[in-house]
């Protein structure tokens, strides 16, 4: 009965932390200490059980976290992918259960390593948690969604977020986990020597973050540029239908011609057709308008080269036309591994257009448009900080184009915008997001939202943005630093295992 109670607590804790992942935008639910409190509950549970029970507790925590946090996968599979309700529910459940194996493995590992309680709480548990977060971000092309570090990019801007330019999102996860372990140790030991050690450790972590907030890692370059980020609000169930294509083209033509911005950005696949099939007079109208404004337009669409198809963004305007082709494709959504064996899943079960795309390549040049050097990333690519920094320090601006209409009016779009805010923090660059149905936003280099459009409304977000140059520590060393820290923590724990 006690074990069942602990499983319920673990499951509830996983659900409880989801509001910290920005589901409501500007709301009181963006309470950044929530992730620390919730992880401390899990760590407290872990310290009371053996390795088998710790794995189950981690698994149930994962079921709560992913079940409540990414249940919107069902909408993509059923509402727009054409799966039956039962099959979509089963697929979403399996998806949730699979990723829950990672916190389960973290629980097993921390219990497997024998050490005194203070070492388990402050070194082993935090290291195991973040190591498995990182591995989750690498497995099957990666799914780093809901990494704990993202909870610190909030309205109130946690001091712990200042570790992002140094160690990236996993480094922020690490200081969250260390804080959680120190908090549990403090509650267990009170004002003993270990309790005072815990309090001092918490002070060092949090004061360190507050100190780092004052550091400016990058410097402004050039004059501010006026931008317009367009949100066409094309319903997903109509987006790829031939009978609605003319209306889509007209929507974006109208929005473009209404803008006087030097840089105009359209969302991912805003024009849902191959570039060479787009009406030449239509593209010429857009090109001339961009030239009239003295700048350029970035347009999301598809490109074909020989027999290969790409999800692309290309430019028109004053500069020579350039393009970026999406490199990190969505598994089963944009490409099918082992197509001969698994092709039936897309062709026979799901109704996902353009689901057999080709990667654009790792080292594509930045786009020189509107007097800026722009690093474009498409949709899901901004989830991978270690890939975004490939274009740095050359790029002066980050641009993300997205179509989160696949997930309806769920929390997915706000979670995605929160992730983009972390990329701005890590890189010391402004992030511009043009999306089909939201969240279209201008994000400052400190991760704070400068402006955004309401979701599920047509509109143009206009604002002044500044390019930046220079490198944050994270740009220079990526995830290597946090992985070295994890290795050092586990090595130290092994050396002090008999204390």
C-alpha positions, 0 to 999 in steps of 0.5 A: 500500500505504501508503494502504491502511495509513492507511485501516485505521488510520483505520477502527481509530481510529474503532472504538477510540473507541466504548468512550469512549461509555459502552457498559459503564456503570461500567467501566474502558472509560470512559477519557476521554482516549481520544477525544483520543488517537484524534482525534490519530491522525486529525489526524496522518493528515490532516497527511500527505495531500492533500485527496482522501486526507484525505476518504477517511481521514475517511470510513473513520474515520466508518465505524469510529465509526458502524459500531461505535457505532450498529450497534444500528440494525439491531436496531430495523429487523429485530427490531422493525421487521420488515425482512428481515435483508438489507434491515436490514443494507443500511439500517444500512450506508447509514445509517452511510455517510451520517453518515460523510460528515461526518468526510470533509467535515471532512477535505477542508475542513481540507486545502483551507485552506492554512496552516502545520502548527501552524495546521492542527493547532491551529485548522483541524482542530479547527474543521473537526471541530466545525463538521461535528459541529454540521452533523450535528446539524442535517441531516435533523432532526439526528443528533448522536449520538456527538459527541466531547464526550460522551466526557468525561462519565465515571466519573472526570469529565474536567476538560474536561467543565467546559466544558459549562455554558459552551459545551455539548457542541460546546464540549467537542468543541472543547477535545478537538479542540484538545487532540488537535491540540496533542498531535500538534504536540508529538509532531512538534516535541518541545522546539522553540519550537512544542513548548513552545507546544503544551505550554503550550496543553495546560496552559491548556486543561486547567487552565482546565477544572479551574478551571471545575469549582469554579464553581457556576452554579446554586443550590438552590431549595426543599426536596428532593423524593422521586421514584420513576422506574418501569421496567416492563420491557415487552418491545418485541415485546409492548408494542403488542399488545392481548392484553398491554395489561391486563398492562401497565396492571396492572404500572404500577398496581402500581408506582404504588401501591407508591410513596410518592414525591411525584413519580412518573414513568412511561416514554415511552408507558408506557400504549400507547394514546390518553389518551381511551381509557384506562379512567377508573377506572384514571386515577382510581386513579392520581390519588387515589394521587398526591393521597394522596402530596401530589404528582403522577404523570407518565404517558407515552401518546398524545393525539389532537386533531382528526385529529392524534396526539401522543406525550405526557406528562400529569400527574395529582394535586394540580396541575391536569392538564397535558401536554407533547407531543413536538416533535422527532420521529424521522424515519421512526420518528414522522413521514414526510416526503413521505408521498405518495412515501415512505409505503410505507417505513413502511406496506409495509416497517417495522412501527412503530406510531404512525409518523405523529405531529404535533409538539407545538410549540417553546415549550410551558410547563413542568409545575408538579407536586410543587412543582417546575417540570419541563421534560419531554423525550421520548426522542430529544429530550434529544440536542438541548441547544439545544432543552432550554434553551428551558425554562430558566431557568424549569424547576427539574428536567429529566425524560426519559421514554424507551423504548430497548427498540427497541435490545435489549441493545445499548449504545444505552441506556447511550449515551443515558444518557450524553447525558442526563448532558451535558444535566444539566451544560449546564443545571445541573439534575438530570435524572430518567430513567424508561425502559421497560427502562433506563437509568432513572437520577437524574443530578446537576447535575454529570452524575454518576449519583446512582442507577440501576436495572439494565437489563431488570428491573422496578423503581422507582428512589426518591431525593431530588432537588433543584430548581435555579434560575439560568442557566449561560452555555450556557443564555443563549447556546446554541451561538452561542458555540462557533460564534463561536469556530469562526468566529474560529479559521478567520478567524485561520487565514486571516489567519495563512496565510502564517506 
